[in-house]
Amino acid sequence: MKLAGLGSVENAHDESIWTAAWAPATGDRSALLLTGSLDETVRVWSSDSLTPVGSPSGGHALGVVAVATHPAGLLAASASLDSFIRVFEIDSNSTIATLEAPPSEVWGMQFDPKGNVLAVAGGGSASVKLWDTSSWQLIASLAIWSGFWSGGEGHENQLLWLELRLVITTSTSAVHQRPPHFRVETLGRREIGVGISIPKRDLIARHAPVAWIYQRKGLVPSLGLRTTSGNSITMEKLPEEMNDMKIKDDKEVEATVIDGNGTETGHIIVTTIGGKNGQPKQTISYMAERVVGHGSFGIVFQAKCLETGETVAIKKVLQDKRYKNRELQTMRILDHPNVVSLKHCFFSTTEKDELYLNLVLEYVPETAHRVIKHYNKMNQRMPMIYVKLYSYQIFRALAYIHDGIGVCHRDIKPQNLLVNPHTHQLKLCDFGSAKVLVKGEPNISYICSRYYRAPELIFGATEYTTAIDIWSAGCVLAELLLGQPLFPGESGVDQLVEIIKVLGTPTREEIKCMNPNYTEFKFPQIKAHPWHKIFPKRTPPEAVDLVSRLLQYSPNLRSTALETLTHPFFDELRDPNTRLPNGRTLPPLFNFKPHELRGVPMETLVKLIPEHARKQYAFLGL
C-alpha cells in the first residue's frame, strides 16, 4: 500500500486491499487511515507513524470491498462480499449495527457531510440504500440509475473508480452528470448530501449521462461522458463474455409474470409457462411457504404449486434486463440424477421496476452441511455407508458436469449438496458461480468458499481447471469423515497456512503448477503430516488413500471425478447385497446415460459398472 508523500506500508494485509478511507482527527488523536481487504478485515493505521492501531477488525465472512468513515471521526462502516455492512466504533472496534446491503456487490459507501445518513450503493442492482445514523433505521431504498455491469472475468479494463452525484428530493431521485461534489438537498425535513465513491477495477458504464469516471492518467473512455473541457469520449468495448450473454430477442425472456414479487409466507405467485410450438400457455400458481436460504446472490424460498400440490424451491435473483443469466443458461442444459433440476423459470418486477429472475427448482429438504451438524450434535461419526454414498454421488455429478458438459461448478461445499433424508440421494445445487472454462481464457481467482478453496486459487491463479472442484470435493470427503472442516482457515492466507500444516510446504515444482509467478517466494519449510494421523483410527485406509489423491498441490496430479468413481473406497456400493442401515436399498448409482460413458476406456467401464448393472449396457460390450 503506497501513501504518496508520506511513505508506504508493506504487507498491510494478507490479501489485496480493495478500499481505504480517512477518519479525521479528533480531540484525542490524529487522523487515521482505514483499509479494507479481501482477507475479510479492516485495519486502522496512524497517520503520524504509519503503524497499525489495535488489532485487525473482523466480523465479515468474505472480503471487505468498501469502507466509509463518519465526519466526526468516531464511527466507520465496512461492507463485504457477504452482503452485510458492519458499523463500528473506530477506537474500541465494538459493533454498533449490522445492516443488510443492497442486492449484489457493494460498489460504494459514504456518510453525508453532516453524518446524518449512511448511503450504500449496490453496483449490479443499480440501487442505493440510505440509513438514519441516529437509529440505524432504513430511510429509503432507491433504484437511481440504469445500472452498471462488471467487466468479464479476467477482463482488465482501466476503469478505477467512479463518483455518483445523487440528488434526493421528497418525491424524486436522479443522478446528474456533474463534476463530483456535495450539494445539500432535502429528504423530508432532513438535510443530506450524498456522494458515492465506487472502488472497482472493472466497471463499464452502460447508460449515460450517468457519472464521471476517472483513470490514473485522465478520463477513461466510457459511453456518453465528457471530459472536463467538454469534449465527448467514446464507449469502451464490452468483454466478449458479456456480448455472448446479451439478450438479442425479447422472445428469450421466457415467461410472463402476473404477480411474482413477494416471498413472505402465504404470498401467491402466479405465472404462465409454455405456449411454444403451438401449445397453449399454462398458468401455474405457487404459494410461498418459507425462506430456506439467502446470500449475496438473492434468496431461496420453499413454495407449493397450488395446481399439483408439489413442493418446489424458488431461487430469486436480481437480473439485468439486457443480459442473460449464466446460471439459467447452465441449468437449462443440465440433466442428471445427482444435479438439482430446473423445472422452469419466470421473471418478476418490483414497484421500482427492478427485474428478478425466479428459478423454479426441485425441492430437496436437507443438505450435507446439516447432516454433518446432526451427527456432531449427537456426538457420533457419520456411518461410513453414508460417507461413501454422498461422496460417490458428488463425484458422479462432477464427472457429468466436467466431462459431459464442460462446466466447472466453482463452489463445491456441504451447503450446496442437497440430500434426501429418506433415500439418501444427493444432488448438486447452486450453479451461480459455475462457468465453462476455456483454455487460455483468464477467470477470477477470488471464487469458491474459503474452507474448500483450492491452493492455486489462493495463489491467485486465473487459468485454473476443473481440478479446483476436485480439491473442494476432497475437502468435503474429509469433512464427512472428520465431522468438521479439514482446513478451517480464518482468512485467505490463513487458509494456506492450514493446508501447509497438513500437506507440508509445497515444492518449487508444485508452486509452479499452481501459479508460476510465485516460484521465487520463500515459504517456511514444514513437513507433511501423515494422512492416517489426520483421521480417526477406524477410518478405512481406502478412504485415507482417496483423500490423499484428491488433495494434491499440483492440479494435474489430482484424480479426476471419473477416476475417483472407480476407487476401491466405493467397492461396497457396487456390491448388490449392500443395504442402508434401515435395510432399504441404495439410491440409483449406476443408471448412467450414454453421454456419461462416451469416450470412457473399456478398462474404466469394467471398474465403473458392476456386473449386476450391466444388462442395460449391452451395447458397450461389457
C-alpha positions as CSV (number, residue, x, y, z in Angstrom):
1,M,0.0,0.0,0.0
2,K,1.5,3.3,-1.1
3,L,0.9,6.7,0.6
4,A,2.1,9.4,-1.7
5,G,4.3,11.9,0.1
6,L,4.0,10.1,3.5
7,G,5.7,6.7,2.9
8,S,4.4,3.2,2.4
9,V,3.2,0.3,4.4
10,E,4.3,-3.1,3.1
11,N,2.3,-6.3,3.7
12,A,-0.5,-4.2,5.2
13,H,-3.0,-7.1,4.7
14,D,-2.8,-10.8,3.9
15,E,-4.7,-10.3,0.7
16,S,-5.5,-7.5,-1.8
17,I,-6.7,-4.1,-0.4
18,W,-9.9,-3.1,-2.2
19,T,-10.8,0.1,-0.3
20,A,-9.5,2.8,2.0
21,A,-10.9,5.8,3.9
22,W,-9.6,8.6,6.1
23,A,-11.0,9.2,9.6
24,P,-10.5,12.8,10.6
25,A,-8.6,13.8,13.7
26,T,-10.5,14.1,17.0
27,G,-9.5,15.9,20.2
28,D,-7.8,12.8,21.5
29,R,-5.9,11.5,18.4
30,S,-4.6,12.3,15.0
31,A,-6.2,11.3,11.7
32,L,-6.4,7.6,10.9
33,L,-6.4,5.6,7.7
34,L,-8.7,2.6,7.4
35,T,-8.1,-0.1,4.8
36,G,-10.4,-3.0,3.8
37,S,-9.1,-6.1,2.3
38,L,-10.1,-9.4,0.7
39,D,-8.7,-11.0,3.8
40,E,-12.0,-10.1,5.4
41,T,-10.6,-7.5,7.8
42,V,-10.4,-3.7,8.3
43,R,-7.1,-2.3,9.6
44,V,-6.6,1.1,11.2
45,W,-3.3,3.0,10.7
46,S,-1.9,6.0,12.4
47,S,-1.3,8.9,10.0
48,D,1.7,10.0,12.1
49,S,3.7,6.8,12.3
50,L,2.0,4.6,9.6
51,T,1.8,1.8,12.2
52,P,-1.3,-0.3,12.9
53,V,-3.7,0.9,15.7
54,G,-5.1,-2.1,17.5
55,S,-5.9,-5.5,16.0
56,P,-7.5,-6.0,12.6
57,S,-11.3,-5.7,12.7
58,G,-13.1,-8.8,11.6
59,G,-16.8,-9.6,11.6
60,H,-17.2,-10.5,7.9
61,A,-17.4,-13.9,6.3
62,L,-16.0,-12.6,2.9
63,G,-13.7,-9.8,1.7
64,V,-14.3,-6.2,2.6
65,V,-15.0,-4.1,-0.5
66,A,-15.9,-0.7,0.9
67,V,-15.1,1.4,4.0
68,A,-16.6,4.7,5.0
69,T,-15.9,6.9,8.0
70,H,-18.2,9.3,9.8
71,P,-17.4,13.0,9.6
72,A,-16.9,13.2,13.3
73,G,-14.1,10.5,13.0
74,L,-15.6,8.2,15.6
75,L,-17.5,5.7,13.6
76,A,-16.8,3.6,10.5
77,A,-18.7,1.2,8.3
78,S,-17.4,-1.7,6.3
79,A,-19.2,-3.5,3.5
80,S,-18.4,-7.1,2.5
81,L,-19.0,-9.6,-0.3
82,D,-21.0,-11.4,2.4
83,S,-23.8,-8.8,1.8
84,F,-23.6,-7.2,5.2
85,I,-22.4,-3.8,6.5
86,R,-20.8,-3.6,9.9
87,V,-21.0,-0.2,11.6
88,F,-18.4,0.0,14.4
89,E,-16.6,2.4,16.8
90,I,-13.1,3.0,15.4
91,D,-11.3,3.3,18.7
92,S,-13.0,0.4,20.5
93,N,-13.8,-1.8,17.5
94,S,-17.2,-2.5,19.0
95,T,-20.1,-3.2,16.6
96,I,-22.9,-0.7,16.7
97,A,-25.1,-2.0,13.9
98,T,-25.2,-4.7,11.2
99,L,-27.1,-3.7,8.1
100,E,-28.2,-5.7,5.0
101,A,-26.5,-4.3,1.9
102,P,-28.3,-3.6,-1.4
103,P,-28.7,-6.6,-3.7
104,S,-25.5,-7.7,-5.5
105,E,-22.0,-6.5,-4.6
106,V,-21.5,-3.2,-2.8
107,W,-19.6,-0.7,-5.0
108,G,-19.6,2.3,-2.8
109,M,-20.5,3.7,0.6
110,Q,-20.3,7.1,2.2
111,F,-21.7,9.2,5.1
112,D,-23.2,12.5,4.2
113,P,-21.1,15.6,5.3
114,K,-23.2,16.1,8.4
115,G,-23.1,12.5,9.4
116,N,-26.9,12.1,9.4
117,V,-27.1,9.5,6.7
118,L,-25.1,6.5,5.5
119,A,-25.5,5.8,1.8
120,V,-24.6,2.4,0.2
121,A,-24.6,1.7,-3.5
122,G,-25.2,-1.8,-4.9
123,G,-23.5,-2.0,-8.3
124,G,-25.2,-4.6,-10.3
125,S,-28.5,-3.9,-8.6
126,A,-28.4,-0.2,-9.6
127,S,-29.7,0.8,-6.2
128,V,-28.8,2.9,-3.1
129,K,-29.9,2.3,0.5
130,L,-30.0,5.2,3.0
131,W,-29.8,4.7,6.8
132,D,-30.5,7.2,9.5
133,T,-27.3,7.2,11.7
134,S,-29.2,8.1,14.9
135,S,-31.3,5.0,14.9
136,W,-29.8,2.9,12.0
137,Q,-33.3,2.6,10.5
138,L,-33.6,2.3,6.8
139,I,-34.8,5.6,5.3
140,A,-35.0,4.7,1.7
141,S,-34.1,2.1,-0.9
142,L,-33.7,3.8,-4.3
143,A,-33.2,2.4,-7.8
144,I,-31.4,5.5,-9.0
145,W,-29.5,4.7,-12.2
146,S,-29.8,2.4,-15.1
147,G,-27.1,0.1,-13.9
148,F,-23.5,-0.9,-14.4
149,W,-22.1,-4.2,-15.4
150,S,-18.8,-5.6,-14.2
151,G,-16.3,-6.4,-16.9
152,G,-16.0,-10.0,-17.9
153,E,-14.0,-12.3,-15.6
154,G,-10.3,-11.6,-16.1
155,H,-11.2,-8.5,-18.2
156,E,-8.8,-5.8,-17.1
157,N,-10.1,-2.6,-18.5
158,Q,-8.8,0.5,-16.8
159,L,-11.8,2.0,-15.0
160,L,-10.6,2.5,-11.5
161,W,-13.3,4.4,-9.7
162,L,-16.5,6.3,-10.1
163,E,-18.3,9.0,-8.3
164,L,-22.1,9.5,-8.4
165,R,-23.8,12.7,-7.8
166,L,-27.1,11.7,-6.1
167,V,-29.8,14.3,-5.7
168,I,-32.6,13.3,-3.3
169,T,-35.9,15.3,-3.0
170,T,-39.2,14.5,-1.3
171,S,-40.5,12.9,-4.5
172,T,-37.8,12.1,-7.0
173,S,-34.3,10.8,-7.2
174,A,-31.8,11.1,-10.0
175,V,-28.2,11.0,-10.9
176,H,-26.8,14.1,-12.6
177,Q,-23.7,14.4,-14.8
178,R,-21.6,17.0,-12.9
179,P,-18.1,17.2,-11.5
180,P,-18.1,15.3,-8.2
181,H,-19.0,17.5,-5.3
182,F,-21.5,17.6,-2.5
183,R,-24.7,19.7,-2.7
184,V,-27.2,19.7,0.1
185,E,-30.7,18.7,-0.8
186,T,-33.7,17.7,1.3
187,L,-35.4,14.5,2.1
188,G,-38.4,15.5,4.0
189,R,-37.1,17.6,6.9
190,R,-33.6,16.1,6.7
191,E,-30.8,17.8,5.0
192,I,-28.4,15.4,3.3
193,G,-25.8,15.4,0.6
194,V,-24.6,12.1,-0.8
195,G,-21.5,11.3,-2.9
196,I,-20.6,7.8,-3.6
197,S,-17.1,6.5,-4.3
198,I,-17.0,3.2,-6.1
199,P,-13.7,1.4,-5.9
200,K,-13.8,-1.1,-8.7
201,R,-11.3,-2.1,-11.3
202,D,-13.6,-3.4,-14.0
203,L,-16.6,-1.2,-14.4
204,I,-18.3,-0.3,-17.6
205,A,-20.9,2.5,-17.7
206,R,-23.9,1.2,-19.6
207,H,-26.2,4.2,-19.7
208,A,-25.2,7.9,-19.9
209,P,-25.3,10.6,-18.9
210,V,-24.6,9.0,-15.5
211,A,-21.3,9.9,-13.9
212,W,-17.7,10.9,-14.2
213,I,-15.2,8.1,-14.5
214,Y,-11.5,8.7,-13.8
215,Q,-8.3,6.9,-14.6
216,R,-4.9,7.2,-13.1
217,K,-3.8,9.4,-16.0
218,G,-7.1,11.1,-17.0
219,L,-10.5,10.1,-18.1
220,V,-11.3,6.6,-19.2
221,P,-13.3,6.2,-22.4
222,S,-16.9,5.5,-21.5
223,L,-20.3,5.9,-23.2
224,G,-21.6,9.4,-23.4
225,L,-19.3,11.0,-20.9
226,R,-17.4,14.3,-21.4
227,T,-14.0,15.5,-20.3
228,T,-13.6,18.5,-18.1
229,S,-13.1,20.5,-21.3
230,G,-16.4,19.4,-22.6
231,N,-15.1,17.0,-25.3
232,S,-17.1,13.8,-25.8
233,I,-15.4,10.5,-25.5
234,T,-16.4,7.0,-26.8
235,M,-17.6,3.7,-25.4
236,E,-15.2,1.1,-24.0
237,K,-15.6,-2.2,-25.9
238,L,-17.7,-4.8,-23.9
239,P,-15.9,-8.0,-23.0
240,E,-16.8,-10.9,-25.3
241,E,-18.3,-12.8,-22.4
242,M,-20.9,-10.1,-22.0
243,N,-21.6,-10.0,-25.7
244,D,-22.3,-13.7,-25.6
245,M,-24.7,-13.2,-22.8
246,K,-26.7,-10.3,-24.3
247,I,-30.4,-10.9,-24.9
248,K,-30.9,-10.1,-28.6
249,D,-34.5,-11.1,-28.8
250,D,-37.4,-10.4,-26.4
251,K,-38.6,-14.0,-27.1
252,E,-35.7,-15.2,-25.0
253,V,-37.4,-13.8,-21.9
254,E,-39.3,-17.0,-21.1
255,A,-42.4,-16.4,-19.0
256,T,-44.8,-13.6,-18.4
257,V,-45.5,-12.7,-14.7
258,I,-48.9,-11.8,-13.4
259,D,-47.9,-11.5,-9.8
260,G,-44.5,-12.7,-8.6
261,N,-42.9,-10.2,-6.2
262,G,-43.4,-11.4,-2.7
263,T,-41.6,-14.2,-0.8
264,E,-43.4,-13.9,2.5
265,T,-45.4,-16.9,3.8
266,G,-48.8,-17.2,2.1
267,H,-48.0,-14.9,-0.8
268,I,-49.4,-16.3,-4.1
269,I,-47.2,-16.1,-7.2
270,V,-49.0,-16.6,-10.5
271,T,-47.1,-17.1,-13.8
272,T,-47.6,-18.7,-17.2
273,I,-45.4,-21.2,-18.9
274,G,-45.4,-23.0,-22.2
275,G,-47.0,-21.6,-25.3
276,K,-44.3,-22.8,-27.6
277,N,-44.8,-24.9,-30.8
278,G,-48.4,-24.0,-31.0
279,Q,-49.2,-25.3,-27.5
280,P,-51.5,-23.2,-25.2
281,K,-49.9,-21.4,-22.3
282,Q,-50.4,-22.9,-18.9
283,T,-51.0,-20.8,-15.7
284,I,-49.2,-22.0,-12.6
285,S,-49.6,-20.7,-9.1
286,Y,-47.1,-21.0,-6.2
287,M,-47.7,-20.2,-2.6
288,A,-44.6,-19.1,-0.8
289,E,-44.0,-21.0,2.4
290,R,-40.7,-20.1,4.0
291,V,-37.2,-18.8,3.2
292,V,-34.7,-21.6,3.1
293,G,-31.5,-19.7,2.0
294,H,-30.2,-16.3,1.3
295,G,-26.9,-14.6,0.4
296,S,-25.3,-12.1,-2.0
297,F,-27.0,-13.9,-4.9
298,G,-30.5,-13.3,-3.6
299,I,-33.0,-15.5,-1.8
300,V,-34.3,-19.1,-2.0
301,F,-37.7,-19.9,-0.7
302,Q,-39.8,-23.0,-0.4
303,A,-43.2,-22.9,-2.2
304,K,-46.1,-25.2,-3.1
305,C,-47.6,-25.5,-6.5
306,L,-51.4,-25.0,-5.9
307,E,-52.4,-26.9,-9.1
308,T,-50.4,-30.1,-8.3
309,G,-49.5,-29.8,-4.6
310,E,-45.8,-30.3,-5.4
311,T,-43.2,-28.6,-3.2
312,V,-40.6,-26.6,-5.1
313,A,-37.6,-24.3,-4.3
314,I,-37.6,-20.9,-6.0
315,K,-34.4,-19.1,-6.3
316,K,-34.9,-15.4,-6.8
317,V,-32.0,-13.3,-8.1
318,L,-31.8,-9.7,-9.4
319,Q,-31.5,-9.7,-13.2
320,D,-30.2,-7.2,-15.7
321,K,-32.8,-6.7,-18.4
322,R,-30.4,-6.9,-21.3
323,Y,-28.1,-9.8,-20.3
324,K,-28.7,-13.5,-20.0
325,N,-28.3,-15.1,-16.6
326,R,-25.3,-17.5,-16.7
327,E,-26.8,-19.8,-14.0
328,L,-30.1,-20.1,-16.1
329,Q,-28.1,-20.9,-19.2
330,T,-26.2,-23.6,-17.3
331,M,-29.3,-25.0,-15.6
332,R,-31.2,-25.4,-18.9
333,I,-28.7,-27.9,-20.2
334,L,-28.2,-30.0,-17.1
335,D,-30.0,-33.3,-16.8
336,H,-28.6,-35.7,-14.2
337,P,-29.9,-37.7,-11.2
338,N,-27.2,-36.1,-9.0
339,V,-27.8,-32.5,-10.1
340,V,-30.8,-30.5,-9.0
341,S,-33.2,-30.0,-11.9
342,L,-34.7,-26.8,-13.2
343,K,-38.5,-27.1,-13.7
344,H,-39.0,-23.7,-15.4
345,C,-38.3,-20.0,-14.8
346,F,-40.1,-16.7,-14.7
347,F,-39.4,-13.1,-14.3
348,S,-40.9,-10.7,-11.8
349,T,-40.7,-7.0,-11.3
350,T,-41.0,-4.6,-8.3
351,E,-42.6,-1.3,-8.0
352,K,-39.2,0.2,-8.6
353,D,-39.0,-1.6,-12.0
354,E,-36.3,-4.0,-10.7
355,L,-36.3,-7.2,-12.7
356,Y,-35.9,-10.5,-10.8
357,L,-35.2,-14.0,-12.3
358,N,-37.0,-16.8,-10.5
359,L,-35.6,-20.3,-11.0
360,V,-38.2,-23.0,-10.1
361,L,-36.1,-26.0,-8.9
362,E,-36.9,-29.4,-7.5
363,Y,-37.1,-29.3,-3.7
364,V,-34.7,-31.4,-1.6
365,P,-35.2,-31.0,2.1
366,E,-31.7,-31.4,3.6
367,T,-28.1,-30.5,2.9
368,A,-24.8,-32.4,3.6
369,H,-23.9,-29.5,5.9
370,R,-27.0,-30.1,8.1
371,V,-26.4,-33.9,8.1
372,I,-22.8,-33.3,9.3
373,K,-24.1,-31.0,12.1
374,H,-26.8,-33.6,13.1
375,Y,-24.1,-36.2,13.8
376,N,-21.9,-33.7,15.6
377,K,-24.8,-32.7,17.8
378,M,-25.3,-36.4,18.7
379,N,-21.5,-36.7,19.2
380,Q,-21.4,-39.5,16.6
381,R,-19.5,-40.3,13.5
382,M,-21.4,-40.4,10.3
383,P,-22.0,-44.0,9.3
384,M,-19.4,-45.0,6.7
385,I,-22.0,-46.2,4.2
386,Y,-23.4,-42.6,4.1
387,V,-19.9,-41.1,3.7
388,K,-19.4,-43.5,0.7
389,L,-22.9,-42.8,-0.7
390,Y,-22.6,-39.0,-0.5
391,S,-19.1,-38.7,-1.8
392,Y,-19.7,-41.2,-4.7
393,Q,-22.7,-39.1,-5.8
394,I,-20.7,-35.9,-5.5
395,F,-18.1,-37.3,-7.9
396,R,-20.7,-38.7,-10.2
397,A,-22.2,-35.2,-10.5
398,L,-18.7,-33.7,-11.1
399,A,-17.9,-36.3,-13.8
400,Y,-21.1,-35.3,-15.6
401,I,-20.6,-31.5,-15.5
402,H,-16.8,-31.7,-16.1
403,D,-16.7,-34.2,-18.9
404,G,-20.2,-34.2,-20.3
405,I,-21.0,-30.5,-20.2
406,G,-17.6,-28.8,-19.7
407,V,-18.7,-26.8,-16.7
408,C,-16.7,-26.0,-13.6
409,H,-19.0,-25.5,-10.5
410,R,-16.5,-23.3,-8.6
411,D,-18.4,-23.5,-5.2
412,I,-18.5,-27.1,-4.0
413,K,-19.2,-27.2,-0.3
414,P,-21.6,-29.1,2.0
415,Q,-24.2,-26.4,1.9
416,N,-24.5,-26.9,-1.9
417,L,-25.1,-30.6,-1.7
418,L,-28.7,-31.4,-1.2
419,V,-29.7,-34.7,0.5
420,N,-32.9,-36.6,0.5
421,P,-33.0,-38.0,4.1
422,H,-35.2,-40.9,3.1
423,T,-33.4,-42.2,0.0
424,H,-30.0,-40.6,0.7
425,Q,-29.8,-39.5,-2.9
426,L,-27.6,-36.4,-3.2
427,K,-27.9,-33.6,-5.7
428,L,-25.5,-30.8,-6.5
429,C,-27.1,-27.3,-6.5
430,D,-26.3,-23.6,-6.8
431,F,-24.7,-23.0,-10.2
432,G,-24.5,-19.3,-9.6
433,S,-20.6,-19.4,-9.8
434,A,-20.5,-22.1,-12.5
435,K,-18.7,-21.4,-15.7
436,V,-17.4,-23.2,-18.8
437,L,-13.6,-22.9,-18.5
438,V,-11.9,-22.2,-21.8
439,K,-8.1,-22.9,-22.0
440,G,-6.1,-19.7,-22.3
441,E,-9.0,-17.6,-21.1
442,P,-8.5,-16.0,-17.7
443,N,-11.0,-16.4,-14.8
444,I,-11.4,-14.7,-11.5
445,S,-9.4,-16.3,-8.7
446,Y,-11.5,-15.0,-5.8
447,I,-14.0,-17.8,-6.1
448,C,-15.2,-20.7,-4.0
449,S,-15.9,-20.7,-0.3
450,R,-12.8,-20.4,1.8
451,Y,-12.6,-23.8,3.6
452,Y,-12.9,-25.5,0.2
453,R,-10.8,-23.2,-1.9
454,A,-8.0,-24.9,-3.9
455,P,-4.5,-23.7,-3.2
456,E,-4.0,-22.4,-6.8
457,L,-6.9,-20.0,-6.2
458,I,-5.2,-18.8,-3.0
459,F,-2.1,-18.2,-5.1
460,G,-4.1,-16.1,-7.5
461,A,-4.2,-18.4,-10.5
462,T,-6.5,-17.3,-13.3
463,E,-6.1,-20.1,-15.8
464,Y,-7.2,-22.9,-13.5
465,T,-9.1,-26.1,-14.4
466,T,-12.0,-28.2,-13.1
467,A,-9.4,-29.6,-10.7
468,I,-10.5,-26.8,-8.3
469,D,-13.8,-28.7,-7.9
470,I,-11.9,-31.9,-7.2
471,W,-9.9,-30.2,-4.4
472,S,-13.2,-28.9,-2.9
473,A,-14.8,-32.3,-3.1
474,G,-11.8,-33.8,-1.4
475,C,-12.3,-31.3,1.4
476,V,-15.9,-32.3,1.6
477,L,-15.0,-36.0,1.8
478,A,-12.5,-35.2,4.6
479,E,-15.2,-33.3,6.4
480,L,-17.7,-36.2,6.1
481,L,-15.0,-38.4,7.7
482,L,-14.0,-35.9,10.4
483,G,-17.2,-34.2,11.2
484,Q,-15.6,-30.8,10.8
485,P,-13.7,-28.9,8.1
486,L,-10.2,-30.2,7.4
487,F,-8.8,-26.7,6.6
488,P,-10.7,-24.1,8.7
489,G,-8.7,-21.0,7.7
490,E,-9.7,-17.7,9.2
491,S,-8.6,-15.7,6.2
492,G,-7.3,-16.3,2.7
493,V,-3.7,-16.5,3.8
494,D,-4.5,-18.4,7.0
495,Q,-6.3,-20.9,4.7
496,L,-3.0,-21.6,3.0
497,V,-1.3,-22.0,6.4
498,E,-3.9,-24.6,7.4
499,I,-3.2,-26.5,4.1
500,I,0.6,-26.4,4.7
501,K,0.1,-27.7,8.2
502,V,-1.3,-30.9,6.7
503,L,0.3,-31.2,3.2
504,G,3.6,-29.6,4.2
505,T,5.3,-26.8,2.3
506,P,4.8,-27.1,-1.5
507,T,7.8,-27.8,-3.5
508,R,9.0,-25.3,-6.1
509,E,7.6,-27.5,-8.9
510,E,4.2,-27.7,-7.1
511,I,4.1,-23.9,-6.7
512,K,4.9,-23.6,-10.4
513,C,1.9,-25.9,-11.2
514,M,-0.3,-23.6,-9.1
515,N,1.0,-20.2,-10.2
516,P,4.4,-19.7,-11.9
517,N,4.6,-16.2,-10.5
518,Y,5.3,-17.5,-7.0
519,T,8.2,-19.8,-7.6
520,E,10.7,-17.4,-6.0
521,F,8.6,-16.8,-2.9
522,K,10.1,-18.1,0.3
523,F,7.9,-20.3,2.4
524,P,8.8,-21.7,5.9
525,Q,9.7,-25.4,5.5
526,I,7.1,-27.6,7.2
527,K,6.9,-31.3,6.8
528,A,3.7,-33.0,5.7
529,H,1.6,-34.5,8.4
530,P,0.8,-38.2,7.8
531,W,-2.7,-38.6,6.4
532,H,-3.5,-41.6,8.6
533,K,-2.9,-39.4,11.7
534,I,-5.4,-36.8,10.5
535,F,-8.4,-39.1,10.6
536,P,-9.9,-41.3,13.4
537,K,-8.2,-44.7,13.9
538,R,-11.1,-46.7,12.5
539,T,-11.2,-44.8,9.2
540,P,-10.8,-47.2,6.3
541,P,-7.4,-47.0,4.7
542,E,-9.1,-46.7,1.3
543,A,-10.8,-43.5,2.5
544,V,-7.5,-42.0,3.6
545,D,-5.9,-43.1,0.3
546,L,-8.6,-41.4,-1.7
547,V,-8.4,-38.1,0.2
548,S,-4.6,-38.1,-0.4
549,R,-5.2,-38.5,-4.2
550,L,-7.7,-35.6,-4.3
551,L,-5.8,-33.1,-2.1
552,Q,-2.7,-32.7,-4.2
553,Y,-1.0,-29.3,-4.6
554,S,-0.5,-29.9,-8.3
555,P,-3.9,-29.7,-10.0
556,N,-2.8,-32.1,-12.8
557,L,-2.0,-34.8,-10.2
558,R,-5.4,-34.9,-8.6
559,S,-7.7,-37.8,-9.5
560,T,-10.4,-36.8,-12.0
561,A,-14.0,-37.3,-11.0
562,L,-14.4,-40.3,-13.2
563,E,-11.2,-41.9,-11.9
564,T,-12.4,-41.3,-8.4
565,L,-15.7,-43.3,-9.0
566,T,-13.6,-46.4,-9.7
567,H,-11.6,-46.1,-6.4
568,P,-11.7,-49.2,-4.1
569,F,-13.3,-47.0,-1.4
570,F,-16.6,-47.3,-3.3
571,D,-16.4,-51.1,-3.9
572,E,-19.1,-51.7,-1.2
573,L,-21.5,-49.6,-3.2
574,R,-21.0,-51.9,-6.2
575,D,-22.0,-55.0,-4.1
576,P,-25.6,-55.9,-4.9
577,N,-26.2,-57.0,-1.3
578,T,-25.3,-53.7,0.3
579,R,-28.2,-52.0,2.1
580,L,-28.8,-48.8,4.0
581,P,-28.7,-49.1,7.8
582,N,-32.5,-49.3,7.9
583,G,-32.4,-52.2,5.4
584,R,-33.6,-50.3,2.4
585,T,-31.8,-50.5,-1.0
586,L,-29.3,-47.8,-2.1
587,P,-30.4,-45.0,-4.3
588,P,-29.7,-45.4,-8.1
589,L,-25.9,-45.2,-8.6
590,F,-25.3,-46.9,-11.9
591,N,-28.1,-45.5,-14.1
592,F,-25.6,-43.9,-16.5
593,K,-26.8,-42.3,-19.7
594,P,-24.9,-42.9,-22.9
595,H,-23.3,-39.4,-23.0
596,E,-21.9,-40.1,-19.5
597,L,-20.0,-43.1,-20.8
598,R,-18.9,-41.6,-24.1
599,G,-15.1,-41.9,-24.6
600,V,-14.6,-43.8,-21.4
601,P,-11.9,-46.6,-21.8
602,M,-13.1,-50.2,-21.6
603,E,-10.9,-50.9,-18.5
604,T,-12.6,-48.0,-16.7
605,L,-16.1,-49.1,-17.7
606,V,-15.4,-52.6,-16.3
607,K,-14.5,-51.0,-12.9
608,L,-17.3,-48.4,-13.1
609,I,-20.3,-50.6,-13.8
610,P,-20.8,-53.7,-11.6
611,E,-21.9,-56.9,-13.2
612,H,-25.4,-56.8,-11.8
613,A,-26.0,-53.4,-13.5
614,R,-24.6,-54.3,-16.9
615,K,-27.7,-55.7,-18.6
616,Q,-28.8,-52.2,-19.7
617,Y,-25.3,-51.5,-21.2
618,A,-25.1,-54.5,-23.6
619,F,-24.2,-52.0,-26.3
620,L,-20.9,-51.4,-24.6
621,G,-19.8,-55.0,-25.0
622,L,-19.0,-55.5,-21.3
